[in-house]
Amino acid sequence: MNSKTLGDIFQEINDEFTDMKPTNIDQLENRVLAAMDKLGAYLMESKITDWNTQIRHETCAECGTKLEHKQKKRQIATWVSDVNYKRWRSYCPRCKKAEYPLDNVLGIAPKQRLSSSVQELSALCGASWEYEQCEYLMKKILRRRCVSHEAVFNKTTEIGKAASDEFEGNRVKELEDDKKLQGEYFDNLKVWQELMRRIYMDLDGVMINSRDNEKRMEGKVAVVWSRRELVKADVHKATYALVDKRLMGSFCDSERFYWDIVLELYRRSGGKLEGIEALVRGDGAPFIHGFHSKYALLCRYILDYYHLCKKVRDRLWAVYDREKRFREVKEKLMDCLNSDDVDGALEYIQSLQKRFRKRHKKEQLRKLASYIERNRHGIWYKEARDKGISIGAGSADKAGDILICRRMKLRGMWWSRKGADAVLSIRILICNGEWDDFWAKYKAA
């Protein structure tokens, strides 16, 4: 590093600030940041140039042949500045191998153009905002245009795929054909020191526009939690916050997603469901029934009370034109369901069908009866209330909003399944507070 050049830079900065007249804080801040950029760019480029000279080898480490050297230019966008430098390309004529020693020391891949910190910023921005907005925001953050929205998209997809591959459900899924090894994996899991006696698993699906075909595609989300605390007491409705929740989700791999939930259940229960109230809650979607029957058979299923009420209201409103009659039928039907009398509710709907001749009204009542019949094992609200068990799966709806809707359901958005899954994976890590651990591992890989 040239001390004279460094001194000249310091002197130039000092002179600029000495000659400054009183100004507003914004202009002063801009001048300080400009000085930091100038100094930072010199320090980085100067140090990299020094390292390039220090690590140059004259002979091949494998065969001892004299190496051929050639200088190649490169630019790396870093948080500090766009660093321009030359590094040696060392070629062994005998081994027929070429390498860039400086790139290896700096931990830079052959085609890498962004430093690790800028890559991380790109992925975090890409998982939070539209890619075109990210280009503008990163320009404001880094104080220069160095990352295009295409680069943000590519980096977000690449890192999100790596994040998805790191979810623990993948390892259990890979052992599916060997039940012994799979069992040993669960036996070696680190469980919670304080085992939970009541565990909720709330699941929901969120539909977004698909670029792959004309149909929409579904992303699955889940929240596993055990404790909640009162945030706001209200006469009509109390508000709670989940204090130990963990979020999961997937667009591409339902099996891995299910195993993620099971692993969290295992940790919280210590692997022993005896004496544990493990509850699967949802809106009655087929994938929730599939999860319950295949992966959580020892757990009890609860049909989300809000969705049941909405289904009853919508179906009956399509049948009855008069509001008074609609309310009478709705109240009588909900009385049966609230007292866990599913058979009574079905018999009542059947009696209502006999009173109509119009096919569409009979069809609405038939669909309502089918919905209740499919979810009869999840309708036990009286028992749940007596035990103090929550009967609403609103936390899954909220998770779907946070993880998917706020990023992927904006106007005009169309997604590939892999792109949506990559963004979802990053958002899950951020919400679970696991991003820093993942990023440290990703950088070291």
C-alpha positions in Angstrom: 0.0 0.0 0.0 1.4 3.4 -1.1 1.6 5.6 2.1 2.0 8.7 0.0 -1.1 8.0 -2.1 -3.1 7.2 1.1 -1.8 10.5 2.7 -2.8 12.4 -0.4 -6.3 11.0 -0.2 -6.6 12.0 3.5 -5.2 15.4 2.7 -7.7 15.9 -0.1 -10.6 14.9 2.1 -9.3 17.1 4.9 -9.0 20.1 2.5 -12.6 19.5 1.2 -14.0 19.5 4.7 -11.9 22.5 5.8 -13.2 24.6 3.0 -16.8 23.6 3.6 -19.2 26.4 4.6 -22.1 25.7 7.1 -24.7 23.5 5.3 -27.6 21.3 6.1 -27.2 17.8 7.5 -28.2 16.0 4.3 -25.4 17.7 2.3 -22.9 17.0 5.1 -23.9 13.4 5.2 -23.4 13.1 1.4 -20.0 14.6 1.6 -19.0 12.2 4.4 -20.3 9.2 2.6 -18.5 10.3 -0.6 -15.2 10.6 1.4 -15.8 7.1 2.8 -16.4 5.7 -0.7 -13.2 7.3 -2.0 -11.1 6.0 0.9 -12.7 2.6 1.0 -12.2 2.0 -2.7 -8.5 2.8 -2.5 -8.0 0.7 0.6 -9.7 -2.4 -1.0 -8.0 -2.1 -4.4 -4.6 -1.4 -2.8 -4.8 -4.3 -0.5 -6.0 -6.7 -3.1 -3.1 -5.6 -5.3 -0.7 -6.4 -2.5 -2.2 -9.8 -2.0 -2.0 -10.6 -5.7 1.8 -10.1 -5.5 2.3 -12.0 -2.3 0.5 -15.2 -3.2 2.0 -15.6 -6.7 3.9 -18.9 -7.0 6.5 -19.6 -9.7 6.3 -23.4 -9.7 3.4 -25.9 -9.7 2.6 -27.4 -6.3 1.8 -30.8 -7.8 4.6 -31.4 -10.3 7.1 -28.6 -9.8 6.9 -27.3 -13.3 7.5 -23.6 -13.9 4.1 -21.8 -14.2 3.1 -19.4 -16.9 1.6 -16.2 -15.7 -0.8 -13.7 -17.3 -2.7 -10.8 -15.8 -6.5 -10.7 -16.1 -8.8 -7.8 -15.2 -11.7 -8.2 -12.9 -14.4 -6.1 -11.2 -16.3 -7.1 -8.1 -19.2 -5.1 -6.7 -18.8 -4.9 -2.9 -20.7 -3.0 -0.3 -17.9 -0.4 -0.1 -17.4 0.2 -3.9 -16.9 -1.4 -7.3 -13.4 -2.9 -6.9 -11.3 -3.0 -10.1 -8.1 -5.0 -10.0 -5.8 -7.3 -12.0 -5.0 -10.8 -10.8 -2.5 -13.4 -12.0 -3.7 -16.4 -14.1 -1.3 -19.2 -13.3 -1.1 -22.1 -15.9 0.9 -25.3 -15.6 1.9 -26.6 -19.1 2.4 -30.1 -17.7 -0.7 -30.6 -15.6 -2.8 -28.6 -18.1 -4.4 -26.7 -15.2 -5.1 -23.0 -14.8 -6.1 -21.2 -11.7 -6.4 -17.7 -10.2 -4.8 -17.8 -6.8 -6.1 -14.4 -5.7 -9.7 -15.5 -6.5 -9.2 -18.6 -4.4 -8.0 -16.5 -1.4 -10.8 -14.0 -1.8 -13.4 -16.9 -2.0 -14.7 -15.7 -5.4 -16.1 -18.1 -7.9 -15.0 -17.9 -11.6 -18.0 -16.0 -12.8 -18.9 -14.3 -9.6 -19.5 -10.5 -9.9 -20.9 -9.7 -6.5 -19.3 -9.9 -3.1 -20.9 -12.1 -0.4 -22.4 -9.1 1.3 -24.0 -7.8 -1.9 -25.3 -11.2 -2.7 -26.9 -11.5 0.7 -28.5 -8.0 0.3 -29.8 -9.0 -3.2 -31.5 -12.2 -1.9 -33.0 -10.4 1.1 -34.3 -7.6 -1.1 -35.6 -10.0 -3.8 -37.5 -11.9 -1.1 -39.1 -8.7 0.2 -39.9 -6.5 -2.9 -40.6 -6.7 -6.6 -37.3 -7.2 -8.5 -37.6 -3.9 -10.3 -38.0 -2.1 -7.0 -35.0 -4.0 -5.6 -32.8 -2.5 -8.3 -33.8 1.0 -7.3 -33.5 0.3 -3.6 -30.1 -1.3 -3.9 -28.9 1.7 -5.9 -30.1 3.9 -3.0 -28.5 1.7 -0.4 -25.1 1.2 -2.1 -25.1 4.7 -3.6 -24.4 3.4 -7.1 -26.0 1.3 -9.8 -24.3 -2.1 -9.6 -27.0 -4.7 -9.5 -29.8 -5.1 -12.1 -33.2 -6.5 -11.4 -32.2 -9.6 -13.5 -29.2 -10.1 -11.2 -31.4 -9.8 -8.1 -33.9 -12.3 -9.6 -31.1 -14.8 -10.4 -29.4 -14.5 -7.1 -32.7 -14.7 -5.1 -33.6 -17.9 -7.0 -30.2 -19.4 -6.6 -29.9 -18.7 -2.8 -33.6 -19.6 -2.2 -33.0 -23.0 -3.8 -30.0 -23.6 -1.5 -32.2 -22.5 1.4 -34.9 -25.0 0.5 -32.4 -27.8 0.2 -31.2 -27.1 3.7 -34.6 -27.7 5.4 -34.4 -30.7 7.7 -37.4 -32.4 6.2 -35.2 -33.2 3.1 -33.0 -35.5 5.2 -35.9 -37.4 6.6 -37.4 -37.7 3.2 -34.2 -39.2 1.8 -34.4 -42.0 4.4 -38.0 -42.9 3.5 -36.9 -46.2 2.0 -34.9 -47.2 5.1 -37.2 -47.0 8.1 -34.4 -48.1 10.5 -32.1 -45.2 9.5 -35.1 -42.9 9.6 -35.9 -44.0 13.1 -32.3 -43.5 14.2 -32.4 -40.0 12.8 -35.4 -39.2 14.9 -33.8 -40.8 18.0 -30.8 -38.6 17.6 -32.8 -35.4 17.3 -32.3 -32.8 20.0 -35.6 -32.2 21.7 -36.9 -29.3 23.8 -35.9 -29.4 27.4 -39.4 -28.4 28.5 -41.7 -30.7 26.6 -45.0 -29.2 25.5 -48.3 -30.8 26.6 -50.4 -29.1 23.9 -49.1 -28.6 20.4 -51.0 -26.9 17.5 -50.2 -27.6 13.9 -52.1 -25.1 11.7 -52.1 -25.6 7.9 -53.4 -23.6 5.0 -53.0 -23.2 1.3 -52.5 -20.0 -0.7 -53.2 -19.7 -4.4 -51.1 -17.5 -6.7 -50.9 -16.9 -10.5 -48.7 -19.4 -12.3 -46.5 -18.7 -15.3 -46.2 -22.4 -16.1 -49.8 -22.8 -17.1 -53.2 -21.2 -17.1 -54.1 -22.6 -13.8 -53.2 -21.1 -10.5 -50.8 -22.9 -8.2 -50.9 -23.5 -4.5 -48.3 -22.8 -1.8 -48.7 -24.7 1.4 -47.9 -23.1 4.8 -47.9 -24.3 8.4 -47.4 -22.8 11.8 -46.4 -25.0 14.8 -46.9 -23.4 18.2 -47.6 -24.2 21.8 -47.8 -21.0 23.8 -49.5 -17.7 23.3 -49.9 -14.5 25.3 -52.7 -12.0 25.5 -51.9 -8.8 23.6 -55.2 -7.0 23.7 -58.3 -7.8 25.7 -61.5 -6.8 24.0 -65.2 -7.2 24.8 -65.9 -8.9 21.6 -62.6 -10.6 20.7 -59.2 -11.0 22.5 -56.0 -10.7 20.5 -53.1 -13.2 21.2 -49.5 -13.4 20.1 -47.8 -16.8 19.5 -44.6 -16.7 21.5 -43.0 -19.9 20.2 -44.2 -20.3 16.7 -42.2 -21.8 13.8 -43.2 -21.4 10.2 -42.9 -23.8 7.3 -44.0 -23.9 3.7 -43.4 -25.1 0.2 -44.6 -24.7 -3.4 -42.5 -27.7 -4.8 -42.1 -30.5 -2.3 -45.2 -31.4 -0.1 -43.5 -34.4 1.4 -40.5 -32.4 2.6 -43.0 -29.8 4.0 -44.9 -32.5 5.9 -41.7 -33.9 7.4 -40.7 -30.4 8.6 -43.9 -30.3 10.6 -43.4 -33.8 12.0 -39.9 -32.9 13.1 -41.1 -29.9 15.0 -43.8 -31.9 16.6 -41.2 -34.5 17.6 -38.9 -31.9 19.2 -41.7 -30.3 21.2 -43.2 -33.6 22.4 -39.9 -35.4 23.0 -41.1 -38.1 20.5 -43.8 -39.3 22.9 -47.4 -38.4 22.1 -48.8 -40.2 25.1 -50.4 -37.5 27.3 -49.8 -34.9 24.7 -52.6 -33.0 23.0 -51.3 -32.7 19.4 -53.8 -30.9 17.2 -53.9 -30.5 13.4 -56.1 -27.6 12.4 -57.2 -26.4 9.0 -60.0 -25.5 6.7 -60.8 -29.0 5.5 -58.6 -28.9 2.3 -57.7 -32.4 1.0 -53.9 -31.9 1.6 -54.6 -31.3 5.3 -56.6 -34.5 5.5 -53.7 -36.2 3.7 -51.2 -34.9 6.1 -53.3 -35.9 9.1 -54.0 -39.5 7.9 -50.4 -40.3 6.7 -48.1 -38.2 8.9 -50.0 -37.3 12.1 -52.5 -40.1 12.6 -52.1 -40.0 16.4 -53.0 -36.3 16.5 -56.5 -35.0 16.6 -58.0 -32.9 13.8 -60.0 -29.8 14.3 -61.9 -28.1 11.4 -61.2 -24.4 11.7 -64.3 -22.9 13.2 -64.2 -19.7 11.1 -64.2 -21.7 7.8 -67.1 -23.9 9.0 -69.2 -20.8 9.9 -68.3 -19.2 6.5 -69.2 -22.4 4.6 -72.6 -22.7 6.4 -73.3 -19.0 5.8 -72.4 -19.0 2.1 -74.3 -22.2 1.3 -77.5 -21.2 3.2 -77.4 -17.7 1.8 -77.6 -19.3 -1.7 -80.7 -21.2 -0.7 -82.8 -18.7 1.3 -83.8 -15.3 0.0 -85.5 -14.1 3.2 -83.0 -13.0 5.8 -85.3 -14.0 8.7 -85.6 -17.6 7.5 -81.9 -17.7 6.7 -81.0 -16.7 10.3 -83.4 -19.3 11.8 -82.0 -22.2 9.7 -78.4 -21.0 10.3 -78.8 -20.8 14.1 -80.5 -24.2 14.4 -77.8 -25.8 12.3 -74.9 -24.1 14.2 -76.5 -25.2 17.5 -76.1 -28.8 16.4 -72.5 -28.3 15.3 -71.6 -26.4 18.4 -72.8 -29.2 20.6 -70.9 -31.8 18.5 -74.1 -33.3 17.1 -72.9 -33.9 13.6 -75.5 -36.6 12.9 -78.2 -34.2 14.0 -76.9 -31.5 11.7 -76.8 -33.8 8.7 -80.4 -35.0 9.4 -81.5 -31.4 9.6 -79.9 -30.6 6.3 -81.6 -33.6 4.8 -85.0 -32.5 6.0 -84.4 -29.1 4.4 -83.6 -30.6 1.1 -87.0 -32.2 0.9 -88.7 -28.8 1.1 -87.2 -27.6 -2.2 -87.8 -28.5 -5.8 -85.2 -26.3 -7.4 -82.1 -28.2 -8.3 -79.6 -25.5 -7.5 -80.9 -25.1 -4.0 -80.8 -28.8 -3.4 -77.3 -28.8 -4.7 -76.2 -26.1 -2.3 -77.5 -28.1 0.6 -76.0 -31.3 -0.7 -72.5 -29.7 -0.9 -72.9 -28.3 2.6 -73.8 -31.8 3.9 -70.8 -33.3 2.1 -68.5 -30.7 3.6 -69.7 -31.5 7.1 -69.5 -35.2 6.5 -65.9 -35.1 5.2 -64.9 -33.1 8.3 -67.0 -34.8 10.9 -64.0 -36.0 12.8 -62.9 -32.4 13.1 -66.1 -31.1 14.6 -65.8 -31.4 18.4 -66.0 -27.8 19.4 -67.9 -28.3 22.7 -65.3 -30.8 23.9 -62.5 -28.5 22.8 -64.0 -25.5 24.5 -64.4 -27.4 27.7 -60.7 -28.3 27.6 -59.6 -24.8 26.8 -58.4 -25.8 23.3 -58.4 -23.1 20.6 -60.7 -24.0 17.7 -59.6 -21.3 15.2 -56.7 -21.8 12.8 -56.3 -18.1 12.1 -52.5 -18.3 12.6 -52.2 -20.3 9.4 -54.1 -17.6 7.5 -51.8 -15.0 8.9 -48.7 -17.1 8.0 -49.9 -17.4 4.4 -50.4 -13.6 4.3 -46.9 -12.9 5.7 -45.0 -15.6 3.8 -46.8 -15.5 0.4 -49.5 -12.9 -0.1 -47.5 -9.8 0.8 -44.8 -10.7 -1.7 -46.4 -12.9 -4.4 -50.0 -11.8 -4.7 -49.5 -8.2 -5.9 -51.2 -7.0 -9.0 -49.8 -8.4 -12.3 -47.5 -11.0 -10.7 -47.0 -14.4 -12.3 -44.7 -16.9 -10.8 -42.9 -20.1 -11.8 -43.1 -22.8 -9.1 -39.4 -22.9 -8.5 -39.1 -19.1 -8.3 -42.0 -18.8 -5.8 -40.5 -21.7 -3.7 -37.1 -19.9 -3.6 -38.7 -16.7 -2.3 -40.8 -18.5 0.1 -37.8 -20.4 1.5 -35.9 -17.2 2.2 -38.9 -15.6 3.9 -39.4 -18.6 6.1 -35.7 -18.4 7.3 -36.1 -14.7 8.0 -39.4 -15.1 9.9 -38.0 -18.0 12.0 -34.8 -16.0 12.8 -32.6 -18.6 11.1 -31.3 -16.6 8.2 -27.9 -15.7 9.8 -27.1 -19.3 10.5 -28.0 -20.4 7.0 -26.0 -17.6 5.4 -22.9 -18.4 7.4 -23.1 -22.0 6.2 -23.9 -20.9 2.6 -20.9 -18.6 2.4 -18.6 -21.3 3.8 -19.7 -23.9 1.2 
